[in-house]
Amino acid sequence: MANKKLAESDLILLFKKQELILKELLNYSQRQFAEFDSVGLEGLLSQKEHCFSEMQKVDLLLEKWHSQYRRDLNESEKALNQVLQDLLGKILHSEREFSQIIGREKKAVS
């Protein structure tokens, strides 16, 4: 898809790909709460980094799509976009919570 002209219908496919990546990222983000050893956490971090890399690729395709098709989203696209926003909110909340836990543990150790 990266080298060809994108079809207008590709937007839904790109949104669905983003949804899969974000669900995977949310899973890893929530699993880090149950991980107690540094090796396990490093593995989750590596998996999260892979998700970020994949998301960057999709973002580039989305930018390309938007430059080709300058139009508002239709209703089904808006609904999918809202699902993506909700997933991003859940990931942000999970990451903030984990960061706070890590911060409290660092303070307790020092």
C-alpha positions as CSV (number, residue, x, y, z in Angstrom):
1,M,0.0,0.0,0.0
2,A,2.9,2.4,0.7
3,N,4.1,2.6,-2.9
4,K,0.7,2.7,-4.6
5,K,-2.0,5.3,-4.7
6,L,-4.4,4.6,-1.9
7,A,-8.0,3.9,-2.6
8,E,-10.6,6.0,-0.8
9,S,-11.9,2.8,0.9
10,D,-8.4,2.2,2.4
11,L,-9.2,4.5,5.2
12,I,-11.4,1.9,6.9
13,L,-8.6,-0.7,6.5
14,L,-6.0,1.7,8.0
15,F,-8.4,2.5,10.9
16,K,-8.9,-1.2,11.5
17,K,-5.1,-1.8,11.5
18,Q,-4.7,1.0,14.0
19,E,-7.4,-0.6,16.1
20,L,-5.6,-3.9,16.2
21,I,-2.3,-2.3,17.1
22,L,-3.9,-0.2,19.8
23,K,-5.6,-3.2,21.3
24,E,-2.3,-5.0,21.4
25,L,-0.6,-2.0,22.9
26,L,-3.4,-1.7,25.6
27,N,-2.9,-5.4,26.4
28,Y,0.8,-5.0,26.9
29,S,0.2,-1.8,28.9
30,Q,-2.1,-3.6,31.3
31,R,0.1,-6.7,31.5
32,Q,3.0,-4.7,32.9
33,F,1.0,-4.3,36.1
34,A,1.3,-8.1,36.7
35,E,5.0,-8.3,35.7
36,F,7.4,-8.4,38.6
37,D,10.8,-9.2,37.1
38,S,12.9,-6.9,35.0
39,V,13.3,-9.5,32.2
40,G,9.5,-9.7,31.8
41,L,9.2,-6.0,31.8
42,E,11.9,-5.6,29.2
43,G,10.0,-8.1,27.0
44,L,6.8,-6.1,27.3
45,L,8.7,-2.9,26.5
46,S,10.1,-4.5,23.4
47,Q,6.7,-5.6,22.3
48,K,5.3,-2.1,23.0
49,E,8.1,-0.6,20.9
50,H,7.2,-2.9,18.1
51,C,3.6,-1.6,18.3
52,F,4.8,2.0,18.1
53,S,6.9,1.2,15.1
54,E,3.9,-0.4,13.4
55,M,1.7,2.5,14.3
56,Q,4.2,4.9,12.8
57,K,3.9,3.0,9.5
58,V,0.2,3.2,9.6
59,D,0.3,6.9,10.5
60,L,2.4,7.6,7.4
61,L,-0.2,5.8,5.2
62,L,-3.0,7.8,6.9
63,E,-1.1,11.1,6.2
64,K,-0.8,10.0,2.6
65,W,-4.5,9.0,2.4
66,H,-5.5,12.4,3.9
67,S,-3.4,14.3,1.4
68,Q,-5.0,12.4,-1.5
69,Y,-8.6,12.6,-0.2
70,R,-9.3,15.9,1.5
71,R,-12.8,15.3,2.9
72,D,-14.6,14.9,6.1
73,L,-15.1,11.5,7.7
74,N,-18.4,9.7,7.0
75,E,-20.4,8.2,9.8
76,S,-18.8,4.7,9.8
77,E,-15.3,6.3,9.7
78,K,-16.3,8.7,12.6
79,A,-17.4,5.7,14.6
80,L,-14.1,3.9,14.0
81,N,-12.2,7.0,14.8
82,Q,-14.1,7.3,18.1
83,V,-13.1,3.7,18.9
84,L,-9.5,4.6,18.3
85,Q,-9.7,7.7,20.5
86,D,-11.3,5.6,23.3
87,L,-8.4,3.0,23.0
88,L,-5.9,5.8,23.1
89,G,-7.5,7.2,26.3
90,K,-7.4,3.7,27.9
91,I,-3.7,3.3,27.0
92,L,-2.9,6.8,28.4
93,H,-4.7,6.0,31.6
94,S,-2.9,2.7,32.0
95,E,0.5,4.2,31.2
96,R,-0.1,7.0,33.7
97,E,-1.1,4.6,36.4
98,F,1.9,2.4,35.8
99,S,4.2,5.4,35.9
100,Q,2.7,6.5,39.2
101,I,3.3,3.0,40.7
102,I,6.9,3.0,39.5
103,G,7.3,6.5,41.0
104,R,6.0,5.4,44.3
105,E,8.2,2.3,44.3
106,K,11.3,4.4,43.5
107,K,10.5,6.7,46.4
108,A,10.0,3.8,48.8
109,V,13.4,2.3,47.8
110,S,15.3,5.6,48.2
